[in-house]
Amino acid sequence: MSTNTNRGAITTSTQGSTLADILERVLDKGIVIAGDISISVGSTELLNIRIRLLISSVDKAKEIGINWWESDPYLNSQTRTLLATNQQLQERLASLETELQSLKALNPINHQNAGD
């Protein structure tokens, strides 16, 4: 015959929870913290700060449509490579344009005939 020693115990949401359990719940469900800070002197408002903080897992954030980190050039290594390549191409284009201007300056007659 088995007896239940916790028959009269009231369980709470934090009973037996570790920090890891709480963190898992927060990341799974997400949490939003919102607040406004306003600094005024008399009736003149000097500063107004609106704070909106969302804490969630990456999967939960994607589920609700938040994925700004995927296109942020400072967080994406592929974007850094693309920015470096773009810079090299811009430098090469500037060099070619300078060379083209030099060639046009050396032979202005052919340039005028080509434009007609």
Secondary structure, DSSP 8 states (H G I E B T S, - for coil): ----TTTT----TTTT--HHHHHHHHHHH-EEEEEEEEEEETTEEEEEEEEEEEE--HHHHHHTT--GGGT-TTT-HHHHHHHHHHHHHHHHHHHHHHHHHHHHHH-HHHHHHHH-
